[in-house]
Amino acid sequence: MYRLNTDLRTGVIEVVIGGFWTDADVASYRVALAREVEAVRATGRPQLTLYDYTHAVIQSQETVAQLAQMARENPLKTRKTAIFTGGQLARRQACRIAEAGDHIQQFDDREAAIAWLRA
């Protein structure tokens, strides 16, 4: 459902999203993300999040709403969040999540997303 890879040197938490999420998946993800955010905060670096949404299937409206809520919440809110997507429907869902705040941007490819995070 998801895979997290955190680079403590750069403060980037990379999240690969896949499959159709249930409420239990969202709850598990919330705990895992909080753990990674705390690990980055302990380094003193700003937390940056890179979402790979290219393998995600279309999620329920409830799941998208929960993900958008997490993007707005302290302690889970990171300084910058970049989401890159594949297809049109996934792009629309990513845009709905991106509406959660000014710190979130949606991109069509990984390179553009990383460049924005590092700017």
C-alpha positions in Angstrom: 0.0 0.0 0.0 2.8 2.4 0.8 6.6 2.5 1.2 8.5 5.2 3.1 12.2 6.0 2.4 13.7 8.8 4.5 17.0 10.5 3.8 18.1 12.0 7.0 20.9 13.9 5.3 18.5 15.9 3.2 15.3 15.7 5.3 13.4 14.2 2.4 10.7 11.6 3.2 9.8 9.8 0.0 6.4 8.1 0.0 5.4 5.6 -2.7 1.6 5.1 -2.8 0.1 2.0 -4.3 -3.2 0.1 -4.3 -6.6 1.0 -2.9 -6.4 2.1 0.7 -8.8 1.2 3.5 -9.3 3.2 6.7 -6.8 0.7 8.4 -4.2 1.6 5.7 -4.6 5.3 6.3 -4.3 4.7 10.1 -1.1 2.6 9.6 0.3 5.2 7.3 -0.4 8.0 9.7 1.7 6.2 12.4 4.5 5.4 10.0 4.7 8.9 8.6 4.7 10.5 12.1 7.7 8.2 13.0 9.6 9.4 9.9 8.7 13.1 10.4 10.0 12.8 14.0 13.3 11.2 12.8 13.9 14.1 10.4 13.0 16.7 13.1 15.5 15.2 15.4 18.2 16.1 12.8 17.2 19.8 12.9 16.6 19.8 9.2 13.3 20.9 7.7 11.0 18.0 6.7 10.3 17.7 3.0 7.9 15.1 1.6 8.0 13.6 -1.9 5.0 11.6 -2.9 5.2 9.1 -5.8 1.5 8.8 -6.8 2.2 7.1 -10.2 1.3 3.6 -8.9 -1.8 4.6 -7.0 -5.2 3.5 -8.0 -8.1 5.9 -7.7 -8.9 6.2 -4.0 -12.3 6.7 -2.3 -13.3 10.3 -1.5 -13.0 9.5 2.2 -9.4 8.4 1.8 -8.5 11.5 -0.2 -10.1 13.6 2.4 -8.1 11.9 5.2 -4.9 12.3 3.3 -5.6 16.0 2.7 -6.4 16.4 6.4 -3.0 14.8 7.3 -1.3 17.3 5.0 -2.8 20.2 7.0 -2.0 18.8 10.5 0.8 19.6 12.8 2.7 17.4 13.7 2.5 15.7 10.3 2.7 18.9 8.2 6.1 19.2 6.5 7.7 22.4 5.2 7.2 21.4 1.6 5.3 18.5 0.0 5.6 17.6 -3.7 3.3 15.1 -5.3 4.0 13.6 -8.8 1.5 11.6 -10.7 0.9 9.6 -13.8 -2.6 9.5 -15.2 -5.3 12.2 -15.4 -7.5 10.7 -12.6 -4.6 10.3 -10.2 -3.6 13.9 -11.1 -7.1 15.1 -10.1 -6.9 13.3 -6.8 -3.4 14.7 -6.2 -4.7 18.2 -6.9 -7.4 17.7 -4.3 -4.8 16.7 -1.7 -2.6 19.7 -2.8 -5.5 22.0 -2.1 -4.8 21.3 1.6 -2.1 24.1 1.8 0.3 26.4 0.2 3.2 24.1 1.1 1.9 21.4 -1.3 2.5 21.3 -5.1 1.5 18.7 -7.7 3.9 17.8 -10.6 3.8 15.6 -13.7 7.3 14.1 -13.1 9.7 13.3 -10.3 12.5 15.6 -11.5 10.3 18.7 -11.4 9.0 17.7 -7.9 12.5 17.3 -6.5 13.7 20.6 -8.1 10.8 22.4 -6.4 11.5 20.7 -3.0 15.2 21.8 -3.1 14.5 25.4 -4.3 
